[in-house]
């Protein structure tokens, strides 16, 4: 709506053009008082524009710094066909957006400069409707949307349908806040090989993945191999990945799932088929029985007073059959602890057993295990050392 100007009575109105003129242009405008005030207003407006420009430039530089391909979770350094197709789609959308931004922004800047108010100008001629222009700005956006929509639909179908339905299929279940991986048994069609937090796959091959959630909404994301796919409770989802090169790829839960969401990580180890087959066969073996006295004491504590067996499974143990926490059968063979949070070494394992709540807030072990919730059952330093010795021998 037009607003009356001070000192002009009912005949003076401030139009949108006058507002833009006051902010961007230094010439005289309706409602200004004197030359010094005009100059002061011009300097203030220019300072605002300059400051805004510097802020925008800083934000662009920060964004570009976060998109470097060398980053371990950069989506601009793809290593599989799914991620490559999604990156190609991103470029289609990005350049379409650049076209729209440059076209609209350029037209706006041209109009602001070409038709800016000059000294002695009266009110501009009021017009309504321009059929050719209205037809143009209806057709052009439709063409831009079509350019974006076609590759989007093609990419969605390509990524949703596995090119090899008979390839290796792995069941992945998200928990608060760790990952359960289940592989087909190498010899028993009805059996499963269970691991946690480190996903091994054969390089150069299609791998089909069934996604499940045990509690809340999670999202499975391996930036260099594939985009995010949601894991919804009671609603299984599917995806497929392929790692073109041997190596280690970082994964992350991509959907906020609680206090330790940012600490719900995992690693994908892509290896030659022969190495993968050997690893899978080894994972099917029971854990080694401890021989060292301290490790033997740790096993007795694990299966007894500490009650670790209630939540964890160790294949070969007659008692450890819990499924609330990760499978620990071959824990010592894994490179990291606590869902990719830290390296798997003696120092970190000791810290994790001593106080898991401080390292991963809200985790179930710190909340429910009696050794953490009941002061009378708190583990002593000697007991923690024994548990560490036992767990480091689980190979």
HELIX and SHEET records of a PDB file:
HELIX    1   1 UNK A    9  UNK A   11  5                                   3    
HELIX    2   2 UNK A   16  UNK A   24  1                                   9    
HELIX    3   3 UNK A   35  UNK A   65  1                                  31    
HELIX    4   4 UNK A   81  UNK A  114  1                                  34    
HELIX    5   5 UNK A  131  UNK A  160  1                                  30    
HELIX    6   6 UNK A  261  UNK A  263  5                                   3    
HELIX    7   7 UNK A  273  UNK A  283  1                                  11    
HELIX    8   8 UNK A  293  UNK A  302  1                                  10    
HELIX    9   9 UNK A  308  UNK A  310  5                                   3    
HELIX   10  10 UNK A  331  UNK A  333  5                                   3    
HELIX   11  11 UNK A  346  UNK A  354  1                                   9    
HELIX   12  12 UNK A  356  UNK A  359  1                                   4    
HELIX   13  13 UNK A  364  UNK A  368  1                                   5    
HELIX   14  14 UNK A  370  UNK A  373  1                                   4    
HELIX   15  15 UNK A  375  UNK A  377  5                                   3    
HELIX   16  16 UNK A  381  UNK A  391  1                                  11    
SHEET    1   A 2 UNK A   3  UNK A   4  0                                        
SHEET    2   A 2 UNK A  13  UNK A  14 -1                                        
SHEET    1   B 5 UNK A 192  UNK A 196  0                                        
SHEET    2   B 5 UNK A 178  UNK A 184 -1                                        
SHEET    3   B 5 UNK A 168  UNK A 175 -1                                        
SHEET    4   B 5 UNK A 207  UNK A 213  1                                        
SHEET    5   B 5 UNK A 237  UNK A 241 -1                                        
SHEET    1   C 5 UNK A 198  UNK A 202  0                                        
SHEET    2   C 5 UNK A 265  UNK A 271  1                                        
SHEET    3   C 5 UNK A 247  UNK A 253 -1                                        
SHEET    4   C 5 UNK A 218  UNK A 222 -1                                        
SHEET    5   C 5 UNK A 226  UNK A 231 -1                                        
SHEET    1   D 2 UNK A 336  UNK A 337  0                                        
SHEET    2   D 2 UNK A 342  UNK A 343 -1                                        
END                                                                             
